[in-house]
């Protein structure tokens, strides 16, 4: 699924050259929605190749409700460090991506999600906090949020659900109601989709969504995206049946009584023989973003290559690490059951 160990060292060395080149180069002038990229149709396309989708692991993405700010999470081949980058429109031009001002000094921040009202950014982090249990081990899946003001950010706060699941969860996604959806481990040790109801400013103890979403006891379910009106849920899953590859994206729809339909594979338009995961739909409802480690056969020159050319070749999108793709979100509505339309 990932780069073999014996290729990591040369990849990193070559990657450092590519990064140095990119740093010294002038950032392109990008205008218009979605970093000025040409919108996709019903076939997935790389998002902003060479700008957002590069030779690193680009592992999730989200936008502000107005579409004038983007947040995305990148990592190295070994999933360290974990860094959230952000770009916004300033004087009608997208700024060069940079870290957010509240970043964790150990670079453990990951999986950003902006709420539908644009007032909070949720994310995962392993940053320290007052009263934390030093023996708790890996804390990278604790959920935090930070308030966004017109001109500044507040101080990050850790979610407290209460009970055994206090703050633990992966890939938070928040509806307009404030309800938060995420994946975490069941008592049997399997990753499933849970949600916490938001009432009176408090997140209740998380509840596991039913078998219609989570499937059987062997299914491993991750990285939910909840529609703002909670009418449908996207997530990725590793299942023995009804699968195209390593990890596929599924969708479940909720009826008027609040019951979730049996999750269905979104199909071969999105899913491949590789891993597709971490779905996200833009607030205008037009585009489905997702992550894939599918490979793209490089165009190899006939002539010998320089070290810089080799570095650029190896550290380009489609090298087997995770890249960001987007496609028309119309594929979701095609799957909605007739009785729910």
TIDO-77541 format. One record per atom (N, C-alpha, C): residue in three letters; x, y, z. Coordinates in steps of 0.2 Angstrom, whole numbers, plus 5000, padded with zeros to 4 digits. Example, Ala and Ser with C-alpha at 12.3 -4.5 7.8 and 13.67 -1.06 7.14 Angstrom:
BEGIN
Ala506649725039;Ala506249785039;Ala506649845039;Ser506449895035;Ser506849955036;Ser506450005039;
This chain:
BEGIN
Unk500449945000;Unk500050005000;Unk500450065000;Unk501050065003;Unk501450125004;Unk502150105001;Unk502650155001;Unk503250144998;Unk503650095002;Unk504050044999;Unk504449995003;Unk504950035007;Unk505149995012;Unk505550025017;Unk506250045014;Unk506550005009;Unk507150015006;Unk507150075001;Unk506550105000;Unk506550154995;Unk506450224999;Unk506250215006;Unk506050275010;Unk506650325010;Unk507250305011;Unk507850345012;Unk508050385006;Unk508050345000;Unk508250384994;Unk507650434992;Unk507050414994;Unk506450454992;Unk506450524997;Unk506650515003;Unk506750575007;Unk507250615005;Unk507850595003;Unk508350635000;Unk508150674994;Unk507850634990;Unk507650664984;Unk507050714985;Unk506650694990;Unk506150744992;Unk506350804995;Unk506950804998;Unk507250865001;Unk507450914996;Unk507650884990;Unk507850924984;Unk507250964981;Unk506750914981;Unk506150944978;Unk505750994982;Unk505750984989;Unk505551044993;Unk505951104993;Unk506551094992;Unk507051154992;Unk506851194985;Unk506751154980;Unk506551194974;Unk505951224974;Unk505451194977;Unk504751224978;Unk504751284983;Unk505151284988;Unk505151334993;Unk505451404989;Unk506051384985;Unk506351444982;Unk505951474976;Unk505451434973;Unk505051454968;Unk504551494970;Unk504351544965;Unk503751584967;Unk503151544967;Unk502651554972;Unk502051524972;Unk501651554966;Unk501251504963;Unk500851534957;Unk500351574959;Unk500151624955;Unk499551664956;Unk498951624954;Unk498551614960;Unk497951574959;Unk497351614961;Unk496851614956;Unk496251654957;Unk495651614956;Unk495051634959;Unk494451594957;Unk494351544962;Unk493751514962;Unk493551454967;Unk494051394967;Unk494151364972;Unk494551304973;Unk495251314970;Unk495551364972;Unk496251374970;Unk496251384963;Unk495751404960;Unk495751424953;Unk495851354948;Unk495651304951;Unk495751234947;Unk495051224943;Unk495151194937;Unk494651174933;Unk494251124936;Unk493551134937;Unk493151084940;Unk493151024937;Unk493050964940;Unk493050904937;Unk492250884935;Unk492250834931;Unk491550804929;Unk491450744933;Unk491150694930;Unk491050624933;Unk491550584933;Unk492150604931;Unk492750564932;Unk493250594937;Unk493550564942;Unk493950594947;Unk494550624944;Unk494850674947;Unk495450704944;Unk495850734950;Unk496550734949;Unk496950754955;Unk496750834956;Unk496750844963;Unk496650914964;Unk497250954965;Unk497351004961;Unk497951054961;Unk498551014961;Unk498750974956;Unk499350944956;Unk499950984956;Unk500450964960;Unk501051004961;Unk500951064966;Unk500351084968;Unk500251134972;Unk499951114979;Unk499451074979;Unk499151034985;Unk499350964985;Unk499150934979;Unk499350864978;Unk500050854975;Unk500550834980;Unk501250834978;Unk501450764979;Unk502150754981;Unk502450684982;Unk502350664989;Unk502050704994;Unk501950695001;Unk501350655001;Unk501150635008;Unk500550605009;Unk500050665011;Unk499550685006;Unk499050735007;Unk498450695009;Unk498250695016;Unk497850645019;Unk497150675020;Unk496950735020;Unk496250755020;Unk496250825018;Unk495650855017;Unk495550925015;Unk494850945017;Unk494751015018;Unk494151045019;Unk494151115017;Unk493551145016;Unk493551215014;Unk493051255019;Unk493151315019;Unk492651355023;Unk491951355019;Unk491451375023;Unk490751375020;Unk490751425013;Unk491151475014;Unk491151525008;Unk491651505002;Unk492051455004;Unk492451424999;Unk493151474998;Unk493251515003;Unk493751565002;Unk494351545006;Unk494351485009;Unk494851465013;Unk494951385013;Unk495551355013;Unk495551285012;Unk496051265018;Unk495951205020;Unk496351175025;Unk496551105023;Unk497151085023;Unk497251015022;Unk497850985026;Unk497850925027;Unk498350885031;Unk498850845027;Unk499450855028;Unk499950825025;Unk500450785030;Unk500750735027;Unk501250695032;Unk501750665027;Unk502350645030;Unk502850605027;Unk502650535026;Unk503150495023;Unk503050425021;Unk502850385027;Unk503150405033;Unk502950365039;Unk502450395043;Unk502050435040;Unk501450475044;Unk501750525049;Unk502350545049;Unk502650595054;Unk503050635049;Unk503050705051;Unk502650735055;Unk501950745053;Unk501450765057;Unk500750785054;Unk500650855055;Unk500450885049;Unk500450955048;Unk499850975045;Unk499451025047;Unk498951055044;Unk499151125041;Unk499051125034;Unk499151185030;Unk498551225028;Unk498551295027;Unk497951335026;Unk498151385021;Unk497651395016;Unk497751455011;Unk497051485011;Unk497051555010;Unk496451595009;Unk496551645004;Unk495951665002;Unk495951724997;Unk496051785000;Unk496551824997;Unk496751885000;Unk496851934993;Unk496451984993;Unk496552024987;Unk496351984981;Unk495951944981;Unk495651904976;Unk496151844973;Unk496751834977;Unk497251794976;Unk497351744981;Unk497451674980;Unk497551624985;Unk498251634988;Unk498351634995;Unk498951644998;Unk499351584998;Unk500051584998;Unk500451524999;Unk500251485005;Unk500151425005;Unk499951385011;Unk500451385016;Unk500251395022;Unk500651395028;Unk500351365034;Unk500651345039;Unk500451315045;Unk499951375049;Unk499451345052;Unk499051385056;Unk499351415063;Unk499151475065;Unk499551505071;Unk499551465077;Unk499051415078;Unk499051375084;Unk499351305083;Unk499751295079;Unk500051225077;Unk500351205083;Unk500351135084;Unk500751095089;Unk501451095087;Unk501851115092;Unk502651115091;Unk502951055089;Unk502550995091;Unk502850925089;Unk502550905083;Unk502150945080;Unk501850925073;Unk501450865074;Unk500850865078;Unk500450805078;Unk499750825076;Unk499650885073;Unk498950905071;Unk498750875065;Unk498150855064;Unk497850815058;Unk497150825057;Unk496850805051;Unk496150795050;Unk495750855051;Unk495850915048;Unk495450965050;Unk494750965047;Unk494250995050;Unk493550995048;Unk493251065050;Unk493051105045;Unk492751165047;Unk491951155047;Unk491651185053;Unk490951175054;Unk490551215048;Unk489951195047;Unk489451225042;Unk489351305043;Unk489451325049;Unk489351405051;Unk490051435050;Unk490551395049;Unk491251425048;Unk491551455055;Unk491251445060;Unk491451475067;Unk491951425071;Unk492051365069;Unk492451315072;Unk492851275068;Unk493451265069;Unk493851215065;Unk494051155070;Unk493751095069;Unk493951035073;Unk494550995070;Unk494850965074;Unk495450925071;Unk495650875076;Unk496150825074;Unk496450785079;Unk497150805081;Unk497350795087;Unk497950815089;Unk498250775095;Unk498950765095;Unk499250735101;Unk499550785106;Unk499350845105;Unk499650905109;Unk499550895117;Unk499950915121;Unk499850905128;Unk499250955131;Unk498950935136;Unk498450975139;Unk498450965147;Unk498151015150;Unk498151015158;Unk497850945160;Unk498150915165;Unk497850855168;Unk497850795164;Unk498250795158;Unk498250735154;Unk498650675157;Unk498450615155;Unk498750555158;Unk499350545154;Unk499950545157;Unk500550535153;Unk500650465151;Unk500350415154;Unk500350345152;Unk499850325147;Unk499550375144;Unk498950355140;Unk499150335133;Unk499850345131;Unk500150315125;Unk499950365119;Unk499750335113;Unk499650375107;Unk499050415108;Unk499150485108;Unk498550525109;Unk498350565102;Unk498650545097;Unk498450575090;Unk497750575088;Unk497350535091;Unk496650535090;Unk496150565094;Unk496450615098;Unk496050655102;Unk495750715098;Unk495150735100;Unk494750785096;Unk494850855099;Unk495050895095;Unk495050965098;Unk494651015093;Unk494551075095;Unk494251125091;Unk494551195093;Unk494451235088;Unk494751305089;Unk494251355086;Unk494051405090;Unk493551455087;Unk493951505082;Unk493551515077;Unk493851565072;Unk493451625072;Unk493751685073;Unk493451745073;Unk493651785066;Unk493351845065;Unk493451875058;Unk494251885057;Unk494651905062;Unk495351915060;Unk495851875064;Unk495551825068;Unk496051785072;Unk495751715074;Unk496151675077;Unk495951615080;Unk495951615087;Unk495551575091;Unk495551575098;Unk496051515100;Unk495951495106;Unk496451445109;Unk496151375108;Unk496451325106;Unk496251265105;Unk495951235111;Unk495351195111;Unk495051165117;Unk494951095115;Unk495051045120;Unk494950975119;Unk494250955120;Unk493950915116;Unk493250895117;Unk493250845123;Unk492750855127;Unk492650815133;Unk491950775132;Unk491950715130;Unk491250685130;Unk491050655136;Unk491450645141;Unk491350615147;Unk491350535146;Unk491450505152;Unk491450435151;Unk492150405149;Unk492150345146;Unk492750315144;Unk492950345137;Unk492550375133;Unk492750405127;Unk492850475127;Unk493150505133;Unk493250575133;Unk493750595128;Unk493550625123;Unk493950665118;Unk494250615113;Unk494150555113;Unk494450505109;Unk494050495102;Unk494350495097;Unk494050485090;Unk494450515084;Unk494350485079;Unk494650505073;Unk494250535067;Unk494550585064;Unk494150615059;Unk493550645060;Unk493450695065;Unk492850725067;Unk492550765061;Unk491850755061;Unk491450785056;Unk490850815059;Unk490650875058;Unk490150915062;Unk489550935058;Unk488950915060;Unk488350945056;Unk488151015058;Unk487651035055;Unk487351105057;Unk487051105064;Unk486851045066;Unk486551045072;Unk487051045078;Unk487651035076;Unk488251035081;Unk488450965083;Unk487950915081;Unk488150845082;Unk488750825078;Unk489250785082;Unk489850765079;Unk489950695078;Unk490150675072;Unk490250605070;Unk491050595069;Unk491250535071;Unk491950515070;Unk491950435071;Unk492550415070;Unk492650345071;Unk493150335077;Unk492950275080;Unk493350255086;Unk493250185087;Unk493650155092;Unk493650085093;Unk492950065097;Unk492750005096;Unk492149975100;Unk492549935106;Unk492149915110;Unk492449875116;Unk492749815113;Unk492549785107;Unk492849735104;Unk493449745100;Unk493649815100;Unk494249835097;Unk494249845089;Unk493649855087;Unk493549865080;Unk493349935078;Unk493649975073;Unk493450045072;Unk492750045069;Unk492350085072;Unk491650095070;Unk491550165070;Unk490950185066;Unk490750255066;Unk490250275072;Unk490450325076;Unk490050345082;Unk489850415080;Unk489350435085;Unk489150505085;Unk488950535092;Unk489050595093;Unk488950625099;Unk488450685098;Unk487850675102;Unk487350735101;Unk487550795105;Unk487450855101;Unk487650915104;Unk487050945107;Unk486950955114;Unk486350985117;Unk486651025123;Unk486351085123;Unk486451135128;Unk487251155128;Unk487551155123;Unk488251175123;Unk488751115125;Unk488451055126;Unk488850995128;Unk488750935123;Unk489350905123;Unk489350845119;Unk489250785123;Unk488650745121;Unk488450685125;Unk488950635124;Unk488850585128;Unk489250525128;Unk489150485121;Unk489650475117;Unk489550445110;Unk489150385110;Unk488750375104;Unk488450315103;Unk488650285096;Unk488650225096;Unk488850185090;Unk488250195085;Unk488350205079;Unk487850205074;Unk487650125072;Unk487050115070;Unk486850045069;Unk487250005064;Unk487049945063;Unk487349895059;Unk487249915051;Unk486749955050;Unk486549975043;Unk487150015041;Unk487550055045;Unk488150095044;Unk488750055045;Unk488850025051;Unk489449985053;Unk489549915050;Unk488949885048;Unk489049825045;Unk489149765050;Unk489449715048;Unk489549655053;Unk490149665057;Unk490249615061;Unk490749625067;Unk491449625064;Unk491549605057;Unk492249605054;Unk492449665050;Unk491849715049;Unk491949775045;Unk492349825049;Unk492849855046;Unk493249905049;Unk493049975046;Unk492750025049;Unk492450085047;Unk492850145049;Unk492950185045;Unk493350245047;Unk493150315043;Unk493350365046;Unk493350435043;Unk492650455040;Unk492250465044;Unk491550485042;Unk491550565039;Unk491050575035;Unk490850645033;Unk490150645033;Unk489850695037;Unk489150695038;Unk488950755034;Unk488350755031;Unk488050805027;Unk487850855032;Unk487850925031;Unk487650975036;Unk486950965038;Unk486450935034;Unk485750925037;Unk485750845039;Unk486250815040;Unk486250745042;Unk485850695038;Unk485750715031;Unk485350665027;Unk485750615024;Unk486450615024;Unk486850555022;Unk487450565025;Unk487850505025;Unk488450495029;Unk488950455024;Unk489550485023;Unk490050455019;Unk490550425024;Unk490850375022;Unk491450345026;Unk491850295022;Unk492450275024;Unk492750225021;Unk492850165025;Unk492850105022;Unk492850045025;Unk493249985022;Unk493449945026;Unk493849885024;Unk493349825025;Unk493149795020;Unk492649745020;Unk492849685016;Unk492549625018;Unk492749565014;Unk492349565007;Unk491649585008;Unk491249585002;Unk491049654999;Unk490849654993;Unk490649714990;Unk491149774990;Unk491749754988;Unk492349794988;Unk492749794982;Unk493049844980;Unk493449854974;Unk494149844975;Unk494349864981;Unk495149854983;Unk495249864990;Unk495749894992;Unk496049894999;Unk495549925004;Unk495249985002;Unk494850015006;Unk494350065002;Unk493750055003;Unk493250084998;Unk492850145002;Unk492550184998;Unk492050235001;Unk491350215000;Unk490950215006;Unk490250195006;Unk489850255008;Unk489150245007;Unk488750305009;Unk488050265012;Unk487850305017;Unk487150285020;Unk486750345020;Unk486050335019;Unk485650385019;Unk485150385025;Unk484950435028;Unk484550435034;Unk483850455032;Unk483350415034;Unk482650435032;Unk482350485037;Unk481650505036;Unk481350555041;Unk481250535048;Unk481250465049;Unk481250435056;Unk481950435059;Unk482450455055;Unk483150445058;Unk483450385057;Unk483150335053;Unk483550275052;Unk483950275046;Unk484550245047;Unk485050245042;Unk484950185038;Unk485050195031;Unk484950145026;Unk485650105026;Unk485550035024;Unk486149995023;Unk486650035019;Unk487250035022;Unk487850075018;Unk487950035011;Unk488050075006;Unk488250044999;Unk488850074997;Unk489250034993;Unk489850054990;Unk489650114985;Unk490050164985;Unk489850224980;Unk490050204973;Unk490450144972;Unk490550124965;Unk491250134962;Unk491350104956;Unk491950114953;Unk492150174950;Unk491650224950;Unk491850294948;Unk492350324953;Unk492250304959;Unk492750334964;Unk493250284967;Unk493050224968;Unk493450164971;Unk493850134965;Unk494450104967;Unk494850074963;Unk495150014966;Unk495649984963;Unk495949924967;Unk496449944972;Unk496550014973;Unk496950034978;Unk496450064984;Unk496750104988;Unk496350124994;Unk496050194992;Unk495450204993;Unk495050264993;Unk494750285000;Unk494850345003;Unk494650355009;Unk494550425011;Unk494350445017;Unk494250515019;Unk493850555015;Unk493250545013;Unk492850585009;Unk492650645012;Unk492450695008;Unk492250765010;Unk491850795005;Unk491350825006;Unk490950865001;Unk490950935003;Unk491050974998;Unk491051044998;Unk490351075001;Unk490351135004;Unk489751165007;Unk489251185001;Unk489451194995;Unk489051214990;Unk488751144987;Unk488951084989;Unk488651024987;Unk488851004980;Unk489351034977;Unk489551024970;Unk490050964970;Unk490550964974;Unk491150914973;Unk491250874979;Unk491450804977;Unk491650754982;Unk492350754982;Unk492750764987;Unk493450754988;Unk493550694991;Unk494150664990;Unk494350594993;Unk495050584992;Unk495350544996;Unk496050524996;Unk496150454992;Unk496650454988;Unk496850384985;Unk497550384985;Unk497750314985;Unk498550304984;Unk498650264977;Unk498150274973;Unk498150244966;Unk498850274963;Unk499150234959;Unk499750254955;Unk499650284948;Unk500050324946;Unk499950354940;Unk500650344936;Unk500650304931;Unk501250284927;Unk501550354925;Unk502250364927;Unk502550424925;Unk502750424917;Unk502850484915;Unk503150484908;Unk503850484908;Unk504150434906;Unk504950424907;Unk505250454901;Unk505750504901;Unk506050524895;Unk506550474892;Unk506650484886;Unk507150444883;Unk507850454885;Unk508050524886;Unk508650544888;Unk508750524895;Unk509450524897;Unk509550514904;Unk509350584908;Unk509150574915;Unk508950624919;Unk509450644924;Unk509350714926;Unk509750744931;Unk509450724938;Unk509850734943;Unk509650724950;Unk508950754951;Unk508950824949;Unk508250864950;Unk507750834947;Unk507850804940;Unk507250774937;Unk507050714940;Unk507550674942;Unk507350614946;Unk506950624952;Unk507150674956;Unk506850694962;Unk506150714960;Unk506050754955;Unk505350774953;Unk504950724951;Unk505250674948;Unk504850614945;Unk504650574951;Unk505050554956;Unk504850514961;Unk504350544966;Unk504450614967;Unk504050654972;Unk503550694968;Unk503150654964;Unk502650684961;Unk501950644963;Unk501350674962;Unk500750644963;Unk500750574959;Unk500450524962;Unk500350464959;Unk500950414960;Unk501350434965;Unk501950394967;Unk501750334972;Unk501150324974;Unk500950274978;Unk500850294985;Unk501050364987;Unk500750394993;Unk500050424992;Unk499850454997;Unk499150474996;Unk499050544993;Unk498550544988;Unk498450614985;Unk497750634985;Unk497550694984;Unk496850714985;Unk496550724978;Unk495950694977;Unk495550694971;Unk494950724972;Unk494650744967;Unk493950774967;Unk493550754961;Unk492850754962;Unk492450724957;Unk491750764958;Unk491250764953;Unk490650794954;Unk490250754960;Unk489950784964;Unk489550754970;Unk488850724967;Unk488750734961;Unk488150704958;Unk488050634959;Unk488650604960;Unk488650524960;Unk488350504967;Unk488350554972;Unk487950534978;Unk487250534977;Unk486950574974;Unk486250584973;Unk485950524969;Unk486350504964;Unk486150444960;Unk486050384965;Unk486450374970;Unk486350314975;Unk485850324980;Unk485550384981;Unk485050394986;Unk484350354984;Unk484150314989;Unk483550274987;Unk482950314985;Unk482550284981;Unk481950324978;Unk481550354983;Unk481350314988;Unk480950334994;Unk481250384998;Unk481850404997;Unk482150455001;Unk482250524997;Unk482150514991;Unk482250574986;Unk481650624987;
